[in-house]
């Protein structure tokens, strides 16, 4: 147990479970190369763990627990917060139609039914717009082809619609379009708005938005791997950041700062917070919620107490297809339960 004097943990307990043991158990899961995790209470680190290795086959030593890693789809929650800030500033409304904010989507038929789809539906994955990856036009191992956001949108147009506007269908294309809206409304590029609105004010000094066609993580970090056509794990430490809308690279400290501020109402106007695509509380008697992200070579989950005081940020590098890593996700959740609600 780790004592946390004077600070409430996720379930109001005075102690946390064994963090090092929990991370070590995650690292034993099939398909895992290395695992790191840190716990923060009221912004202060109270525990950390690392297990496995930095490189494949046990090489490279341990991953420093404070290393940078790709937070993948957790980036979407950050982007949603920025869009809602713009709504709060009167520069956009939730009811604005995609075809009005980005007229070319309707004029050139880049997005089916663009005149009906709202900003709110993009945020909440209820637009029915297909995911561009389903087009089969993009290669995980392509580190040389630069794409523009409109290229991804056009690729999604070749995929059959996933549902009617208003029906939930998860699709990263929604957030590609929201990124384009941020740039159109602010006149600044997406990375600059992330820095100005989130990273700088929250002291997320080790966080940045990857934007390059062949982008490597800065500083010491764990390498992830993805199986090629023959099933052999290939290093995907480099990834083409122009494919997608999930480019944030962060640390346990920084991502915890984001969730703390978000949960405590410091980022989004109070009347708009319910629009955030936040997960439902699912642990420690309903006092903890989680947000996850996965992409080739990485699975990351941040658990945060509803009051925003406690965070447990976990990142796991993989050597298997992250879409088939259900056991890894289950192991991370089990580790969080052991750490955040050890009595329960």
C-alpha positions in Angstrom: 0.0 0.0 0.0 1.0 3.6 -0.6 0.0 6.1 2.1 -1.5 9.4 0.8 -1.7 11.7 3.9 -4.4 14.3 3.8 -5.5 13.5 0.2 -8.6 11.7 -0.8 -8.0 8.8 -3.3 -10.6 7.7 -5.8 -12.9 6.0 -3.4 -12.2 8.2 -0.4 -9.6 5.8 1.0 -6.4 6.8 2.7 -4.2 4.3 0.8 -3.6 3.1 -2.8 -2.8 -0.4 -3.9 0.7 -1.5 -4.9 1.3 0.4 -8.1 4.6 -1.4 -9.0 3.0 -4.8 -8.6 0.0 -3.7 -10.7 2.1 -2.5 -13.6 4.3 -5.7 -13.4 1.1 -7.8 -13.8 0.1 -5.8 -16.9 3.6 -6.4 -18.4 3.0 -10.2 -18.1 0.1 -10.1 -20.5 0.6 -11.7 -23.9 1.5 -9.1 -26.5 2.9 -6.6 -24.2 6.5 -5.2 -24.6 6.6 -2.7 -21.8 4.2 -1.0 -19.4 4.4 2.2 -17.3 2.0 4.0 -15.0 1.9 6.9 -12.5 -0.6 8.0 -10.0 -1.3 11.6 -9.1 -3.3 13.0 -6.3 -4.0 16.8 -6.3 -1.4 17.2 -8.9 1.4 15.4 -7.0 2.8 12.1 -8.0 2.3 9.5 -5.3 3.4 6.3 -7.0 4.8 4.9 -10.2 5.7 1.7 -11.8 7.5 0.3 -14.9 7.9 -3.3 -16.1 8.8 -5.2 -19.3 11.3 -3.5 -21.6 11.8 -0.5 -23.7 12.5 -2.6 -26.9 11.4 -6.0 -28.2 12.8 -9.2 -26.8 13.6 -7.7 -23.4 16.1 -5.2 -24.7 16.8 -1.6 -23.9 16.1 -1.7 -20.2 13.0 -0.4 -18.5 10.9 2.4 -19.8 11.2 5.4 -17.5 7.7 5.9 -16.0 7.7 9.5 -16.9 8.4 8.9 -20.6 6.3 10.4 -23.4 3.9 8.1 -25.2 1.1 8.5 -27.8 -2.2 9.0 -26.1 -4.0 8.1 -29.4 -7.8 8.6 -29.1 -7.5 10.5 -25.9 -6.5 13.3 -28.2 -10.2 13.5 -29.3 -11.3 14.6 -25.8 -8.8 17.4 -25.9 -10.1 18.4 -29.3 -13.7 18.3 -28.1 -12.7 20.6 -25.2 -11.2 23.1 -27.7 -14.3 23.1 -29.9 -16.6 23.7 -26.8 -14.4 26.6 -25.8 -15.0 28.1 -29.2 -18.7 27.5 -28.7 -18.5 29.3 -25.3 -16.7 32.2 -27.0 -19.6 32.6 -29.5 -17.4 31.7 -32.5 -19.4 28.5 -33.2 -22.6 26.8 -32.1 -23.4 23.2 -31.5 -26.3 23.5 -34.0 -24.0 24.9 -36.8 -24.2 22.6 -39.8 -21.0 21.1 -41.3 -22.0 22.4 -44.7 -22.1 26.0 -43.4 -18.9 25.9 -41.4 -17.0 24.1 -44.1 -19.0 24.9 -47.2 -16.8 22.8 -49.5 -18.0 19.6 -47.8 -21.4 20.2 -49.3 -20.5 22.0 -52.4 -18.1 19.2 -53.6 -20.0 16.3 -52.0 -17.0 15.5 -49.8 -19.3 14.5 -47.0 -22.7 12.9 -47.6 -25.5 14.9 -46.0 -23.2 17.7 -44.9 -26.1 20.1 -44.8 -27.7 18.0 -42.1 -24.8 17.1 -39.8 -24.2 19.4 -36.8 -21.1 20.2 -34.8 -22.6 18.5 -31.9 -23.0 15.3 -33.9 -19.4 15.4 -34.9 -18.3 15.7 -31.2 -20.5 12.9 -30.1 -19.8 10.5 -33.0 -23.5 10.6 -34.1 -22.9 12.0 -37.6 -22.9 8.7 -39.4 -19.8 9.6 -41.3 -17.7 6.5 -41.9 -14.1 6.1 -40.6 -11.6 6.8 -43.3 -9.4 3.8 -42.3 -12.2 1.5 -43.5 -11.4 2.7 -47.1 -8.2 0.6 -47.1 -6.3 3.4 -48.6 -3.8 3.9 -45.7 -0.8 1.7 -44.7 0.4 1.5 -41.1 4.0 1.3 -42.4 3.8 4.2 -44.8 6.2 6.8 -43.3 6.7 8.8 -46.5 3.3 9.9 -47.9 2.0 13.2 -46.6 -1.8 13.6 -46.4 -4.0 16.6 -45.9 -7.1 16.3 -43.7 -9.3 16.6 -46.8 -7.6 13.5 -48.2 -8.9 11.5 -45.2 -12.3 13.0 -45.6 -12.4 12.1 -49.3 -11.3 8.5 -48.4 -14.2 8.2 -45.9 -16.6 9.2 -48.7 -15.8 6.0 -50.5 -17.1 3.9 -47.5 -20.8 3.2 -47.2 -22.5 5.4 -44.6 -22.5 3.9 -41.1 -25.9 5.2 -39.9 -28.3 8.0 -39.8 -27.4 11.4 -38.3 -28.2 11.1 -34.6 -27.1 7.4 -34.4 -23.9 6.6 -32.5 -21.1 5.3 -34.8 -17.5 5.8 -33.7 -15.5 7.4 -36.4 -12.2 9.3 -36.4 -13.3 11.2 -39.5 -15.6 13.2 -37.2 -12.5 14.6 -35.4 -10.6 15.2 -38.6 -13.4 17.5 -39.6 -13.5 19.1 -36.1 -9.8 19.8 -36.5 -10.5 21.5 -39.9 -13.3 23.5 -38.2 -10.9 24.7 -35.4 -8.5 25.9 -38.1 -11.2 27.6 -40.1 -12.8 29.4 -37.1 -9.5 30.5 -35.4 -7.3 31.1 -38.4 -4.6 29.1 -36.7 -3.3 25.6 -37.2 -4.6 22.9 -35.0 -1.3 22.3 -33.2 -1.1 26.0 -32.3 -4.5 26.0 -30.8 -3.8 22.8 -28.7 -0.7 24.6 -27.3 -2.4 27.9 -26.7 -5.6 26.6 -25.2 -4.5 23.4 -23.3 -0.8 22.6 -23.1 0.6 26.0 -22.1 -2.0 27.1 -19.6 -2.1 23.6 -17.9 1.7 23.4 -17.7 1.8 20.4 -20.0 5.4 21.2 -20.9 6.2 17.7 -22.2 3.1 17.4 -24.5 2.9 18.3 -28.2 0.8 17.4 -31.2 2.6 15.3 -33.7 2.1 16.6 -37.3 4.9 15.2 -39.4 4.7 12.4 -42.0 7.4 10.5 -40.1 7.1 11.5 -36.5 9.1 10.0 -33.7 8.6 10.5 -30.0 11.1 12.9 -28.4 13.3 11.6 -25.5 13.6 8.2 -24.0 10.5 6.1 -24.5 9.1 2.7 -25.2 8.9 1.3 -28.7 5.7 -0.2 -30.0 5.5 -2.9 -32.7 2.8 -4.0 -35.2 2.6 -7.2 -37.2 3.3 -7.1 -40.9 1.7 -9.3 -43.5 3.7 -12.3 -42.3 2.8 -11.6 -38.7 6.2 -10.4 -37.7 6.3 -7.5 -35.3 7.8 -4.4 -37.0 8.8 -1.3 -35.1 6.3 1.5 -35.4 8.2 4.0 -33.3 7.8 6.2 -36.3 4.2 6.8 -37.4 2.7 8.9 -40.1 1.0 11.7 -38.1 -0.7 13.0 -41.2 -3.0 9.9 -41.1 -5.6 10.6 -38.4 -6.6 13.1 -35.7 -5.0 11.4 -32.7 -1.6 12.9 -32.7 -1.0 14.1 -29.1 2.1 12.8 -27.4 2.2 13.3 -23.7 3.3 12.0 -20.3 1.5 10.6 -17.3 2.1 13.9 -15.5 0.7 16.0 -18.3 -2.2 13.9 -19.2 -3.2 13.8 -15.5 -3.1 17.6 -15.5 -5.6 17.6 -18.4 -8.1 15.3 -16.8 -7.8 17.1 -13.5 -8.6 20.4 -15.1 -11.4 18.9 -17.3 -13.1 17.2 -14.3 -12.9 20.3 -12.2 -14.6 22.5 -14.8 -11.5 24.6 -15.6 -11.5 24.0 -19.4 -15.1 24.0 -20.7 -18.0 26.4 -19.7 -20.2 24.8 -17.2 -23.3 24.8 -19.4 -21.4 22.9 -22.1 -19.6 20.3 -20.0 -22.4 17.8 -20.6 -21.5 17.9 -24.3 -18.2 16.3 -23.7 -17.9 12.7 -24.9 -16.9 11.6 -21.4 -17.0 7.9 -20.4 -19.4 6.8 -17.7 -18.0 6.1 -14.2 -17.3 2.4 -14.0 -15.0 1.7 -11.1 -14.6 2.1 -7.4 -18.3 2.3 -6.7 -18.9 4.8 -9.5 -16.2 7.3 -8.4 -13.7 6.6 -11.2 -14.1 7.0 -15.0 -11.6 6.1 -17.7 -10.7 7.2 -21.2 -8.6 5.1 -23.6 -6.6 5.3 -26.7 -5.2 2.7 -29.1 -3.1 2.9 -32.3 -0.4 0.7 -33.8 2.0 -0.3 -31.0 0.3 1.4 -28.1 -2.6 1.1 -25.7 -3.1 3.9 -23.2 -5.8 4.5 -20.6 -6.2 7.3 -18.0 -8.4 6.7 -15.0 -9.6 9.8 -13.2 -11.8 10.3 -10.2 -15.0 12.1 -10.8 -13.9 15.0 -8.5 -10.7 15.3 -10.6 -8.3 14.8 -7.6 -6.9 11.4 -8.5 -5.5 10.1 -11.8 -3.8 6.9 -12.8 -2.2 7.1 -16.3 -1.1 3.9 -17.9 0.7 3.3 -21.2 1.5 -0.1 -22.7 3.6 -0.8 -25.7 2.6 -3.7 -27.8 3.9 -6.3 -30.3 0.4 -7.3 -31.5 -2.4 -5.7 -33.5 -3.9 -3.2 -31.0 -7.4 -4.0 -32.4 -6.9 -7.5 -31.0 -5.6 -6.5 -27.6 -8.7 -7.1 -25.5 -6.7 -9.0 -22.9 -4.3 -6.0 -22.5 -7.2 -3.6 -21.9 -8.6 -6.0 -19.3 -5.3 -6.3 -17.6 -4.9 -2.5 -17.4 -8.4 -2.2 -15.9 -7.6 -4.9 -13.4 -4.4 -3.0 -12.5 -6.4 0.2 -12.0 -8.9 -1.5 -9.7 -6.0 -2.9 -7.6 -4.5 0.5 -7.3 -7.4 2.9 -7.0 -9.9 0.7 -5.1 -7.8 -2.0 -3.4 -10.5 -2.7 -0.8 -13.2 -3.2 -3.2 
